[in-house]
Amino acid sequence: MNSSQPTSQTLLTAPRPRDVQVVEIAPQTTVLRSRTWERLKFEVEYSLCQGTTANAYLIQSDRTALIDPPGESFTQIFIQALQPYLETAPLDYIVISHVNPNRMATLAKLVEQLPQLTLVCSRPAAQALRATFPHWEHRLQTVCSPYDRLDLGQGHQLRLMPMPTPRWPDGLCTYDPAIRMLFSDKLFGAHLCSDTLFDEDWRKLEVDRRYYFDCLHATQARQVQTTLDQIAPLSIQCLAPGHGPLVRYSLSRLQNDYRQWCQHQQHQTLRVALIYASAYGNTAILADAIAQGLLQAGIAVESINCELSDHTHLAQAIETSDGLIIGSPTLGGHAPVQIQATLGVILTAAAKTKLVGVFGSYGWRGEAIDLLEEKLTDGNYRFGFETIRVRFSPDTTALKTCKAAGLQFARQLRQQKKKQAPRQAITETQTNRTEQAVGQVISTIGVVTTCQGDNHSGVLTTSVSQASFNPPGVMIAIADTPYAQRFLQPQAPLVINILKEGRTVRRHFSHQPQPGKNPFAQLSHHPAQNGCLILDEALAYVECTVQSWMPCGDRWLVYARVEQGNVLEATGITAMQHRKSGRQP
Ligand SMILES: Cc1cc2nc3c(=O)[nH]c(=O)nc-3n(C[C@H](O)[C@H](O)[C@H](O)COP(=O)(O)O)c2cc1C
């Protein structure tokens, strides 16, 4: 066979060349998807090998803005695809949802071609751009608060919302009310390349979406939940992520999935704080790969970029985690000061029973890694894996080592916890098991409000359930205290405010009214028809009147008929109480 002729094998596997898919997706709005059908980079997030798309969005109104031009590997074909649009209207703004060296290369080309450009980004992104391009100072427009706007005219008044996370401290989401589209950058994406623009086949995307979430967001679940809360009030018709298909058909499904995946992290029994600093991104890549090993083994991981985290949060994470893994680059023979400070906190405050691990990227001697290992060894901490040292950028082998280290750390942590569990007498153990079993009964979290004249009160409850269907009625368990008398009266009015997952309303209430405290003072509310208060942040509420009651152990069981109710927010999910023990109210 002539070796220059393609074989059937080569024909079958020949990859499609990179290209840019250009489609108008809404009035005056075009997506330019730079596509590759091959694995783009070696990082673990691309390892499903489905290719990816780097989505940029162009809004052409009275003024023109481009959101998120792609990285260096697409610069040339992207600018070619953009060119016809630039001829009709010059570009006024580029909105940058996060910066990285790759994207800077494309930005530099665009700025060279379009000298009038203004770059709109968060404060940390502006700092990074300033450091590389000091002469861009005059063209940087910094977003400071979630209420900042960029008015392109004709209703395209872009709302710019900083959304910092440990991985993208410069993160920014942009909402266009004219087309009800949220440009969500790293949120709600998937590394997947296809001709299909939207998510009409969203069930087929589930694996890719979950994998993407696990790689990019599982270790920053707390911040992702905050972001979900921030975008919840927006009226969204389309989520426009930085990678993969646009989300139009599974809008609430995907947001709910994100909430549940975040909560899943919080319900794991073992937690690891993965603390690092990374000036050029190499140590951060190692951290991500270690996290994948831990997550795969069912350990909750909190990533903490200690250059951005405040001291209180860091100290709390160190105290509450079962294991601590710390990573550092070496710069000028030292660890960055934030790493040194974190090490100080660990050595003085972290229990010696905590399992530890050390890793880092270095150039020639790796003094910072040595320092971390030495101090933790002297402090008598036990190591969950052998210290990982990687010169400069990690390759695939280094990342495999990191992931394996994460898995090993998880194994050791479980073994250690088993050994530390106190040996209990059989009867005591059985009692605990029964309590744990009862604790598996999940209940809705609500705030029950009552009123006597102008005297309003509200208590947190996890003990509401539907008791009858026709007529609709609910059952509430109330602690046997003098306060219960409010409920033990025929026709007593009450409102059950069913809380929304992710909101912080519950912290204003306790299981008993607190003397001298008026929780309603800090919360927006209005009266129901029966006079009791409705919390505006509730997911739903029902107005009820008490019908009957009976004593049950340490509670009163109160049966109340539902008179009317309403759902205040169509897209949220009900807050649930997950308990470890049936003794916990
Ligand atoms: C200004 C500077 C100083 C550095 N000093 C050291 C050093 O003293 N010892 C060493 O082993 N590596 C040194 N390096 C190499 C870095 O540790 C290496 O680039 C590493 O990959 C950085 O990790 P990061 O990307 O997580 O910041 C230095 C690098 C720079 C840019």
The ligand as a MOL file (V3000), in Angstrom:
LIG
                    3D

  0  0  0     0  0            999 V3000
M  V30 BEGIN CTAB
M  V30 COUNTS 31 33 0 0 0
M  V30 BEGIN ATOM
M  V30 1 C 9.9170 35.6700 40.3180 0
M  V30 2 C 10.0800 34.1850 40.4520 0
M  V30 3 C 10.8780 33.6680 41.4630 0
M  V30 4 C 11.0530 32.2920 41.6060 0
M  V30 5 N 11.8330 31.7990 42.5990 0
M  V30 6 C 11.9910 30.4470 42.7290 0
M  V30 7 C 12.8210 29.9180 43.7640 0
M  V30 8 O 13.4250 30.6380 44.5480 0
M  V30 9 N 12.9400 28.5750 43.8530 0
M  V30 10 C 12.2890 27.7120 43.0010 0
M  V30 11 O 12.4060 26.5110 43.1380 0
M  V30 12 N 11.4940 28.1970 42.0000 0
M  V30 13 C 11.3250 29.5420 41.8550 0
M  V30 14 N 10.5260 30.0370 40.8600 0
M  V30 15 C 9.8030 29.1220 39.9600 0
M  V30 16 C 8.3390 28.9480 40.3840 0
M  V30 17 O 8.2570 28.3190 41.6300 0
M  V30 18 C 7.6090 28.1430 39.3300 0
M  V30 19 O 7.4580 28.9620 38.1800 0
M  V30 20 C 6.2680 27.6140 39.7340 0
M  V30 21 O 5.7240 26.8500 38.6740 0
M  V30 22 C 5.2980 28.7250 40.1050 0
M  V30 23 O 4.1290 28.1180 40.5610 0
M  V30 24 P 2.6910 28.8140 40.3760 0
M  V30 25 O 2.3490 28.7750 38.9100 0
M  V30 26 O 1.7310 27.9790 41.1560 0
M  V30 27 O 2.7930 30.2000 40.9050 0
M  V30 28 C 10.3960 31.4090 40.7030 0
M  V30 29 C 9.5930 31.9410 39.6860 0
M  V30 30 C 9.4450 33.3220 39.5500 0
M  V30 31 C 8.5910 33.8600 38.4450 0
M  V30 END ATOM
M  V30 BEGIN BOND
M  V30 1 1 1 2
M  V30 2 1 2 3
M  V30 3 2 2 30
M  V30 4 2 3 4
M  V30 5 1 4 5
M  V30 6 1 4 28
M  V30 7 2 5 6
M  V30 8 1 6 7
M  V30 9 1 6 13
M  V30 10 2 7 8
M  V30 11 1 7 9
M  V30 12 1 9 10
M  V30 13 2 10 11
M  V30 14 1 10 12
M  V30 15 2 12 13
M  V30 16 1 13 14
M  V30 17 1 14 15
M  V30 18 1 14 28
M  V30 19 1 15 16
M  V30 20 1 16 17
M  V30 21 1 16 18
M  V30 22 1 18 19
M  V30 23 1 18 20
M  V30 24 1 20 21
M  V30 25 1 20 22
M  V30 26 1 22 23
M  V30 27 1 23 24
M  V30 28 2 24 25
M  V30 29 1 24 26
M  V30 30 1 24 27
M  V30 31 2 28 29
M  V30 32 1 29 30
M  V30 33 1 30 31
M  V30 END BOND
M  V30 END CTAB
M  END
